[in-house]
Amino acid sequence: MKLKGKGIILRHARLSDAKVFFECEQDKEARRNFMSTPKTVKEVRNGIKKDILELKKKKSGVEKFAIEVDGKCVGHILVEILNLKYTKHKAEIGYCIHKDFRGKGIGSKAIKLITDYAFRKYKLKRIWCFTRTFNKGSRKALEKAGYKLEGVLRKNKFKDGEYLDDCIYARLK
């Protein structure tokens, strides 16, 4: 499965992506945005194995993609479909771009691609994403991809002794 956009390709994650996926979430800036991050490349590889098996068996509502630029993996993005009785019309996305490739418009292109794909494939009406209020790059990428800020969830998470505020962005069909 490949989704092609201007200058980027999204393809289902492979085991060979594990090192880049791991690196994406290890720098200080990225770690501030996640509640937890993987501790080893092996942990990431095991997660990718699980995702691949569940996708093949159609047991998961998660599709994880590698983001490629010029044939090189530069990050990851996922869409998670909620399979509950009253929430089948919506999904959540999440993503992380390697620190060497942030600020180049790659995130917004990947968000647009996965959003259009998810609306089409799953016949969704709503796709949303949480991002920290301080993550200006992520907020800008979501806005460039057509997402609208719906609100701020104050003290939504607690990490490392502090409460964190989250923005909720969504795009509707």
C-alpha positions, 0 to 999 in steps of 0.5 A: 500500500502506497499513498503518493503526494507531492514529494512524499510517499506514505507506505505501510510500516516495515521492520526496517523502519524501526531505527528511524521510528525510534530516533523520531521520538528520542530527541528532547523536543519530541519526548516532551510531546509523548506520554511515553516513548520506546526505550529500544529499537527492539521495542519499536520493531516488536510494535511494528511486527504486531501492527503488521500481523493485526493489519493482515488479520484485520484485527486492528483499527490502526494503520501505521505508515512510514513517511518517505522523502526521496526514498528515505524514511523520515517519520511515521504517521498513523490513523486509528479507527474507533470501532465502537457502536457510536464512534465508527464515523471518526478516527484519530491520527498521530505522527512524528517527523525525524528532527532532521526533517522538521519544519520542511512541510513534510508533516502537513503533506503527510497529514493531508494524505492520510486524512484523505485516505482515511475519509475515503477508505473508512467513510468517516465524517470526522478525524481529529488529533491532539497536540500540546499547546506548546507544539507550534510546529504540529499545530501549524502542520495541522492547520496547513492540512485543513484541520481546525482548532476546536479547543484547548483541554487544560491540564489534560495530561500529567507528566514529569510533575507538571500538567500539560494542556492539549489542543484538539484539532479536527477536520470534518467531511 
